[in-house]
Amino acid sequence: MVVETPAAEPPIRETNRREIIVGPVTIRLEEGASAARVVAAARALATSA
């Protein structure tokens, strides 16, 4: 029998950051990004594909 204590998990930090994930690409926007900024990032990603 092997008994181990669980590894400490890093604390979860609540933020207002938006992420757009498409395949292996992740775009992380600044905290509090406006809807227009999110749309601009999504459009840029869509045109590059």
N, CA, C and O atoms as a Tripos MOL2 file, in Angstrom:
@<TRIPOS>MOLECULE
protein
  196   195    49     0     0
PROTEIN
NO_CHARGES

@<TRIPOS>ATOM
      1 N           0.8450   -1.1610    0.0000 N.3       1 MET1
      2 CA          0.0000    0.0000    0.0000 C.3       1 MET1
      3 C           0.8980    1.2330    0.0000 C.2       1 MET1
      4 O           1.9150    1.2830    0.6920 O.2       1 MET1
      5 N           0.4960    2.2260   -0.7930 N.am      2 VAL2
      6 CA          1.2110    3.4990   -0.8370 C.3       2 VAL2
      7 C           0.2340    4.5830   -0.4360 C.2       2 VAL2
      8 O          -0.8500    4.7070   -1.0060 O.2       2 VAL2
      9 N           0.6280    5.3560    0.5420 N.am      3 VAL3
     10 CA         -0.2220    6.4490    1.0060 C.3       3 VAL3
     11 C           0.5070    7.7580    0.7470 C.2       3 VAL3
     12 O           1.6400    7.9450    1.1890 O.2       3 VAL3
     13 N          -0.1450    8.6590    0.0320 N.am      4 GLU4
     14 CA          0.4490    9.9530   -0.2520 C.3       4 GLU4
     15 C          -0.5430   11.0520    0.1090 C.2       4 GLU4
     16 O          -1.7590   10.8800    0.0250 O.2       4 GLU4
     17 N           0.0020   12.1510    0.5000 N.am      5 THR5
     18 CA         -0.8720   13.3040    0.7220 C.3       5 THR5
     19 C          -1.0580   14.0000   -0.6180 C.2       5 THR5
     20 O          -0.1230   14.0520   -1.4180 O.2       5 THR5
     21 N          -2.2320   14.5280   -0.8760 N.am      6 PRO6
     22 CA         -2.4630   15.1880   -2.1550 C.3       6 PRO6
     23 C          -1.5770   16.4280   -2.2990 C.2       6 PRO6
     24 O          -1.3140   17.1390   -1.3290 O.2       6 PRO6
     25 N          -1.1260   16.6650   -3.5230 N.am      7 ALA7
     26 CA         -0.3060   17.8510   -3.7920 C.3       7 ALA7
     27 C          -1.1570   19.0990   -3.6060 C.2       7 ALA7
     28 O          -2.3410   19.1250   -3.9410 O.2       7 ALA7
     29 N          -0.5330   20.1080   -3.0740 N.am      8 ALA8
     30 CA         -1.2470   21.3690   -2.8760 C.3       8 ALA8
     31 C          -1.5420   21.9890   -4.2340 C.2       8 ALA8
     32 O          -0.6520   22.1230   -5.0740 O.2       8 ALA8
     33 N          -2.7870   22.3630   -4.4390 N.am      9 GLU9
     34 CA         -3.1710   23.0010   -5.6890 C.3       9 GLU9
     35 C          -3.0280   24.5090   -5.5380 C.2       9 GLU9
     36 O          -3.2940   25.0600   -4.4700 O.2       9 GLU9
     37 N          -2.6110   25.1690   -6.6050 N.am     10 PRO10
     38 CA         -2.5040   26.6230   -6.5160 C.3      10 PRO10
     39 C          -3.8890   27.2300   -6.3060 C.2      10 PRO10
     40 O          -4.8820   26.6980   -6.8040 O.2      10 PRO10
     41 N          -3.9590   28.3260   -5.5820 N.am     11 PRO11
     42 CA         -5.2680   28.9320   -5.3390 C.3      11 PRO11
     43 C          -5.8880   29.4180   -6.6510 C.2      11 PRO11
     44 O          -5.1950   29.9070   -7.5430 O.2      11 PRO11
     45 N          -7.1840   29.2730   -6.7380 N.am     12 ILE12
     46 CA         -7.9030   29.7460   -7.9220 C.3      12 ILE12
     47 C          -8.1530   31.2350   -7.7630 C.2      12 ILE12
     48 O          -8.7520   31.6830   -6.7860 O.2      12 ILE12
     49 N          -7.6850   31.9840   -8.7360 N.am     13 ARG13
     50 CA         -7.8370   33.4340   -8.6800 C.3      13 ARG13
     51 C          -8.9550   33.8410   -9.6220 C.2      13 ARG13
     52 O          -8.8670   33.6370  -10.8330 O.2      13 ARG13
     53 N          -9.9950   34.4120   -9.0630 N.am     14 GLU14
     54 CA        -11.1130   34.8670   -9.8710 C.3      14 GLU14
     55 C         -10.7140   36.1530  -10.5810 C.2      14 GLU14
     56 O         -10.2890   37.1170   -9.9460 O.2      14 GLU14
     57 N         -10.8530   36.1590  -11.8880 N.am     15 THR15
     58 CA        -10.5560   37.3570  -12.6620 C.3      15 THR15
     59 C         -11.6560   37.5710  -13.6840 C.2      15 THR15
     60 O         -12.5280   36.7260  -13.8880 O.2      15 THR15
     61 N         -11.5880   38.6950  -14.2990 N.am     16 ASN16
     62 CA        -12.5400   39.0430  -15.3370 C.3      16 ASN16
     63 C         -11.8640   38.9850  -16.7000 C.2      16 ASN16
     64 O         -12.2590   39.6970  -17.6240 O.2      16 ASN16
     65 N         -10.8440   38.1380  -16.8290 N.am     17 ARG17
     66 CA        -10.1140   38.0070  -18.0900 C.3      17 ARG17
     67 C         -10.8660   37.0890  -19.0310 C.2      17 ARG17
     68 O         -11.4080   36.0610  -18.6260 O.2      17 ARG17
     69 N         -10.8870   37.4750  -20.2810 N.am     18 ARG18
     70 CA        -11.5170   36.6640  -21.3130 C.3      18 ARG18
     71 C         -10.4480   35.9050  -22.0640 C.2      18 ARG18
     72 O          -9.3450   36.4100  -22.2740 O.2      18 ARG18
     73 N         -10.7750   34.6980  -22.4660 N.am     19 GLU19
     74 CA         -9.8710   33.8880  -23.2680 C.3      19 GLU19
     75 C         -10.6260   33.3890  -24.4880 C.2      19 GLU19
     76 O         -11.7900   33.0000  -24.3980 O.2      19 GLU19
     77 N          -9.9500   33.4060  -25.6260 N.am     20 ILE20
     78 CA        -10.4880   32.8270  -26.8480 C.3      20 ILE20
     79 C          -9.5480   31.6780  -27.1920 C.2      20 ILE20
     80 O          -8.3540   31.8830  -27.4070 O.2      20 ILE20
     81 N         -10.0980   30.4720  -27.2420 N.am     21 ILE21
     82 CA         -9.2790   29.2900  -27.4970 C.3      21 ILE21
     83 C          -9.7740   28.6250  -28.7760 C.2      21 ILE21
     84 O         -10.9410   28.2490  -28.8860 O.2      21 ILE21
     85 N          -8.8670   28.4880  -29.7370 N.am     22 VAL22
     86 CA         -9.1670   27.8010  -30.9890 C.3      22 VAL22
     87 C          -8.0070   26.8510  -31.2510 C.2      22 VAL22
     88 O          -6.8980   27.2830  -31.5650 O.2      22 VAL22
     89 N          -8.2680   25.5590  -31.1210 N.am     23 GLY23
     90 CA         -7.2000   24.5760  -31.3010 C.3      23 GLY23
     91 C          -6.0660   24.8450  -30.3250 C.2      23 GLY23
     92 O          -6.3030   24.9960  -29.1270 O.2      23 GLY23
     93 N          -4.8350   24.9070  -30.8250 N.am     24 PRO24
     94 CA         -3.6840   25.1210  -29.9440 C.3      24 PRO24
     95 C          -3.4300   26.5920  -29.6070 C.2      24 PRO24
     96 O          -2.4870   26.9110  -28.8830 O.2      24 PRO24
     97 N          -4.2690   27.4830  -30.1290 N.am     25 VAL25
     98 CA         -4.0540   28.9250  -29.9260 C.3      25 VAL25
     99 C          -4.9630   29.4450  -28.8210 C.2      25 VAL25
    100 O          -6.1690   29.2000  -28.8240 O.2      25 VAL25
    101 N          -4.3660   30.1680  -27.8770 N.am     26 THR26
    102 CA         -5.1300   30.8180  -26.8130 C.3      26 THR26
    103 C          -4.8050   32.2970  -26.8140 C.2      26 THR26
    104 O          -3.6400   32.6850  -26.7210 O.2      26 THR26
    105 N          -5.8310   33.1190  -26.9190 N.am     27 ILE27
    106 CA         -5.6640   34.5680  -26.8160 C.3      27 ILE27
    107 C          -6.2310   34.9800  -25.4670 C.2      27 ILE27
    108 O          -7.4110   34.7640  -25.1890 O.2      27 ILE27
    109 N          -5.3940   35.5690  -24.6390 N.am     28 ARG28
    110 CA         -5.8340   36.0500  -23.3280 C.3      28 ARG28
    111 C          -5.9130   37.5740  -23.3760 C.2      28 ARG28
    112 O          -4.9140   38.2600  -23.5940 O.2      28 ARG28
    113 N          -7.1000   38.0710  -23.1730 N.am     29 LEU29
    114 CA         -7.3160   39.5140  -23.2030 C.3      29 LEU29
    115 C          -7.1250   40.0940  -21.8130 C.2      29 LEU29
    116 O          -7.2160   39.3910  -20.8060 O.2      29 LEU29
    117 N          -6.8610   41.3820  -21.7800 N.am     30 GLU30
    118 CA         -6.6480   42.0450  -20.5040 C.3      30 GLU30
    119 C          -7.9290   42.0260  -19.6690 C.2      30 GLU30
    120 O          -9.0320   41.8930  -20.2000 O.2      30 GLU30
    121 N          -7.7640   42.1580  -18.3770 N.am     31 GLU31
    122 CA         -8.8930   42.1680  -17.4720 C.3      31 GLU31
    123 C          -9.8210   43.3170  -17.8140 C.2      31 GLU31
    124 O          -9.3680   44.4440  -18.0140 O.2      31 GLU31
    125 N         -11.1100   43.0440  -17.8820 N.am     32 GLY32
    126 CA        -12.0860   44.0740  -18.1590 C.3      32 GLY32
    127 C         -12.1420   44.4990  -19.6180 C.2      32 GLY32
    128 O         -12.6210   45.5910  -19.9260 O.2      32 GLY32
    129 N         -11.6570   43.6490  -20.5240 N.am     33 ALA33
    130 CA        -11.6690   43.9850  -21.9510 C.3      33 ALA33
    131 C         -13.1020   44.2340  -22.4120 C.2      33 ALA33
    132 O         -14.0320   43.5300  -22.0170 O.2      33 ALA33
    133 N         -13.2570   45.2470  -23.2520 N.am     34 SER34
    134 CA        -14.5870   45.5950  -23.7500 C.3      34 SER34
    135 C         -15.0570   44.5590  -24.7640 C.2      34 SER34
    136 O         -14.2700   43.7650  -25.2780 O.2      34 SER34
    137 N         -16.3500   44.5880  -25.0370 N.am     35 ALA35
    138 CA        -16.9100   43.6790  -26.0350 C.3      35 ALA35
    139 C         -16.2720   43.9430  -27.3980 C.2      35 ALA35
    140 O         -16.0220   43.0060  -28.1560 O.2      35 ALA35
    141 N         -16.0110   45.1970  -27.7080 N.am     36 ALA36
    142 CA        -15.3920   45.5430  -28.9870 C.3      36 ALA36
    143 C         -13.9940   44.9270  -29.0910 C.2      36 ALA36
    144 O         -13.5960   44.4790  -30.1660 O.2      36 ALA36
    145 N         -13.2600   44.9010  -28.0000 N.am     37 ARG37
    146 CA        -11.9090   44.3200  -27.9950 C.3      37 ARG37
    147 C         -11.9800   42.8110  -28.2080 C.2      37 ARG37
    148 O         -11.1610   42.2470  -28.9330 O.2      37 ARG37
    149 N         -12.9580   42.1540  -27.5760 N.am     38 VAL38
    150 CA        -13.1350   40.7100  -27.7400 C.3      38 VAL38
    151 C         -13.4770   40.3910  -29.1960 C.2      38 VAL38
    152 O         -12.9250   39.4560  -29.7770 O.2      38 VAL38
    153 N         -14.3870   41.1700  -29.7820 N.am     39 VAL39
    154 CA        -14.7810   40.9640  -31.1730 C.3      39 VAL39
    155 C         -13.5810   41.1720  -32.0950 C.2      39 VAL39
    156 O         -13.3730   40.3850  -33.0190 O.2      39 VAL39
    157 N         -12.7960   42.2100  -31.8610 N.am     40 ALA40
    158 CA        -11.6220   42.4790  -32.7040 C.3      40 ALA40
    159 C         -10.6370   41.3170  -32.6490 C.2      40 ALA40
    160 O         -10.0850   40.9310  -33.6800 O.2      40 ALA40
    161 N         -10.4100   40.7600  -31.4810 N.am     41 ALA41
    162 CA         -9.4910   39.6330  -31.3510 C.3      41 ALA41
    163 C         -10.0470   38.4010  -32.0560 C.2      41 ALA41
    164 O          -9.3050   37.6820  -32.7260 O.2      41 ALA41
    165 N         -11.3380   38.1540  -31.9110 N.am     42 ALA42
    166 CA        -11.9620   36.9970  -32.5570 C.3      42 ALA42
    167 C         -11.9110   37.1260  -34.0790 C.2      42 ALA42
    168 O         -11.6460   36.1520  -34.7850 O.2      42 ALA42
    169 N         -12.1660   38.3350  -34.5760 N.am     43 ARG43
    170 CA        -12.1020   38.5500  -36.0270 C.3      43 ARG43
    171 C         -10.6780   38.3770  -36.5480 C.2      43 ARG43
    172 O         -10.4720   37.7910  -37.6110 O.2      43 ARG43
    173 N          -9.7120   38.8750  -35.8160 N.am     44 ALA44
    174 CA         -8.3150   38.7260  -36.2330 C.3      44 ALA44
    175 C          -7.9250   37.2490  -36.2890 C.2      44 ALA44
    176 O          -7.2340   36.8190  -37.2130 O.2      44 ALA44
    177 N          -8.3630   36.4870  -35.3120 N.am     45 LEU45
    178 CA         -8.0740   35.0590  -35.2870 C.3      45 LEU45
    179 C          -8.7710   34.3520  -36.4470 C.2      45 LEU45
    180 O          -8.1840   33.4710  -37.0750 O.2      45 LEU45
    181 N         -10.0050   34.7230  -36.7350 N.am     46 ALA46
    182 CA        -10.7670   34.0850  -37.8060 C.3      46 ALA46
    183 C         -10.1530   34.3630  -39.1780 C.2      46 ALA46
    184 O         -10.1630   33.4900  -40.0450 O.2      46 ALA46
    185 N          -9.6260   35.5570  -39.3820 N.am     47 THR47
    186 CA         -9.0420   35.8750  -40.6830 C.3      47 THR47
    187 C          -7.6670   35.2410  -40.8760 C.2      47 THR47
    188 O          -7.1990   35.1070  -42.0070 O.2      47 THR47
    189 N          -7.0200   34.8520  -39.7820 N.am     48 SER48
    190 CA         -5.6950   34.2540  -39.9000 C.3      48 SER48
    191 C          -5.7610   32.7500  -40.1600 C.2      48 SER48
    192 O          -4.7550   32.1280  -40.5010 O.2      48 SER48
    193 N          -6.9340   32.1790  -39.9990 N.am     49 ALA49
    194 CA         -7.0750   30.7180  -40.1620 C.3      49 ALA49
    195 C          -7.2160   30.3120  -41.6000 C.2      49 ALA49
    196 O          -7.3430   29.1240  -41.8960 O.2      49 ALA49
@<TRIPOS>BOND
     1     1     2 1
     2     2     3 1
     3     3     4 2
     4     3     5 am
     5     5     6 1
     6     6     7 1
     7     7     8 2
     8     7     9 am
     9     9    10 1
    10    10    11 1
    11    11    12 2
    12    11    13 am
    13    13    14 1
    14    14    15 1
    15    15    16 2
    16    15    17 am
    17    17    18 1
    18    18    19 1
    19    19    20 2
    20    19    21 am
    21    21    22 1
    22    22    23 1
    23    23    24 2
    24    23    25 am
    25    25    26 1
    26    26    27 1
    27    27    28 2
    28    27    29 am
    29    29    30 1
    30    30    31 1
    31    31    32 2
    32    31    33 am
    33    33    34 1
    34    34    35 1
    35    35    36 2
    36    35    37 am
    37    37    38 1
    38    38    39 1
    39    39    40 2
    40    39    41 am
    41    41    42 1
    42    42    43 1
    43    43    44 2
    44    43    45 am
    45    45    46 1
    46    46    47 1
    47    47    48 2
    48    47    49 am
    49    49    50 1
    50    50    51 1
    51    51    52 2
    52    51    53 am
    53    53    54 1
    54    54    55 1
    55    55    56 2
    56    55    57 am
    57    57    58 1
    58    58    59 1
    59    59    60 2
    60    59    61 am
    61    61    62 1
    62    62    63 1
    63    63    64 2
    64    63    65 am
    65    65    66 1
    66    66    67 1
    67    67    68 2
    68    67    69 am
    69    69    70 1
    70    70    71 1
    71    71    72 2
    72    71    73 am
    73    73    74 1
    74    74    75 1
    75    75    76 2
    76    75    77 am
    77    77    78 1
    78    78    79 1
    79    79    80 2
    80    79    81 am
    81    81    82 1
    82    82    83 1
    83    83    84 2
    84    83    85 am
    85    85    86 1
    86    86    87 1
    87    87    88 2
    88    87    89 am
    89    89    90 1
    90    90    91 1
    91    91    92 2
    92    91    93 am
    93    93    94 1
    94    94    95 1
    95    95    96 2
    96    95    97 am
    97    97    98 1
    98    98    99 1
    99    99   100 2
   100    99   101 am
   101   101   102 1
   102   102   103 1
   103   103   104 2
   104   103   105 am
   105   105   106 1
   106   106   107 1
   107   107   108 2
   108   107   109 am
   109   109   110 1
   110   110   111 1
   111   111   112 2
   112   111   113 am
   113   113   114 1
   114   114   115 1
   115   115   116 2
   116   115   117 am
   117   117   118 1
   118   118   119 1
   119   119   120 2
   120   119   121 am
   121   121   122 1
   122   122   123 1
   123   123   124 2
   124   123   125 am
   125   125   126 1
   126   126   127 1
   127   127   128 2
   128   127   129 am
   129   129   130 1
   130   130   131 1
   131   131   132 2
   132   131   133 am
   133   133   134 1
   134   134   135 1
   135   135   136 2
   136   135   137 am
   137   137   138 1
   138   138   139 1
   139   139   140 2
   140   139   141 am
   141   141   142 1
   142   142   143 1
   143   143   144 2
   144   143   145 am
   145   145   146 1
   146   146   147 1
   147   147   148 2
   148   147   149 am
   149   149   150 1
   150   150   151 1
   151   151   152 2
   152   151   153 am
   153   153   154 1
   154   154   155 1
   155   155   156 2
   156   155   157 am
   157   157   158 1
   158   158   159 1
   159   159   160 2
   160   159   161 am
   161   161   162 1
   162   162   163 1
   163   163   164 2
   164   163   165 am
   165   165   166 1
   166   166   167 1
   167   167   168 2
   168   167   169 am
   169   169   170 1
   170   170   171 1
   171   171   172 2
   172   171   173 am
   173   173   174 1
   174   174   175 1
   175   175   176 2
   176   175   177 am
   177   177   178 1
   178   178   179 1
   179   179   180 2
   180   179   181 am
   181   181   182 1
   182   182   183 1
   183   183   184 2
   184   183   185 am
   185   185   186 1
   186   186   187 1
   187   187   188 2
   188   187   189 am
   189   189   190 1
   190   190   191 1
   191   191   192 2
   192   191   193 am
   193   193   194 1
   194   194   195 1
   195   195   196 2
@<TRIPOS>SUBSTRUCTURE
     1 MET1         2 RESIDUE 1 A MET
     2 VAL2         6 RESIDUE 1 A VAL
     3 VAL3        10 RESIDUE 1 A VAL
     4 GLU4        14 RESIDUE 1 A GLU
     5 THR5        18 RESIDUE 1 A THR
     6 PRO6        22 RESIDUE 1 A PRO
     7 ALA7        26 RESIDUE 1 A ALA
     8 ALA8        30 RESIDUE 1 A ALA
     9 GLU9        34 RESIDUE 1 A GLU
    10 PRO10       38 RESIDUE 1 A PRO
    11 PRO11       42 RESIDUE 1 A PRO
    12 ILE12       46 RESIDUE 1 A ILE
    13 ARG13       50 RESIDUE 1 A ARG
    14 GLU14       54 RESIDUE 1 A GLU
    15 THR15       58 RESIDUE 1 A THR
    16 ASN16       62 RESIDUE 1 A ASN
    17 ARG17       66 RESIDUE 1 A ARG
    18 ARG18       70 RESIDUE 1 A ARG
    19 GLU19       74 RESIDUE 1 A GLU
    20 ILE20       78 RESIDUE 1 A ILE
    21 ILE21       82 RESIDUE 1 A ILE
    22 VAL22       86 RESIDUE 1 A VAL
    23 GLY23       90 RESIDUE 1 A GLY
    24 PRO24       94 RESIDUE 1 A PRO
    25 VAL25       98 RESIDUE 1 A VAL
    26 THR26      102 RESIDUE 1 A THR
    27 ILE27      106 RESIDUE 1 A ILE
    28 ARG28      110 RESIDUE 1 A ARG
    29 LEU29      114 RESIDUE 1 A LEU
    30 GLU30      118 RESIDUE 1 A GLU
    31 GLU31      122 RESIDUE 1 A GLU
    32 GLY32      126 RESIDUE 1 A GLY
    33 ALA33      130 RESIDUE 1 A ALA
    34 SER34      134 RESIDUE 1 A SER
    35 ALA35      138 RESIDUE 1 A ALA
    36 ALA36      142 RESIDUE 1 A ALA
    37 ARG37      146 RESIDUE 1 A ARG
    38 VAL38      150 RESIDUE 1 A VAL
    39 VAL39      154 RESIDUE 1 A VAL
    40 ALA40      158 RESIDUE 1 A ALA
    41 ALA41      162 RESIDUE 1 A ALA
    42 ALA42      166 RESIDUE 1 A ALA
    43 ARG43      170 RESIDUE 1 A ARG
    44 ALA44      174 RESIDUE 1 A ALA
    45 LEU45      178 RESIDUE 1 A LEU
    46 ALA46      182 RESIDUE 1 A ALA
    47 THR47      186 RESIDUE 1 A THR
    48 SER48      190 RESIDUE 1 A SER
    49 ALA49      194 RESIDUE 1 A ALA
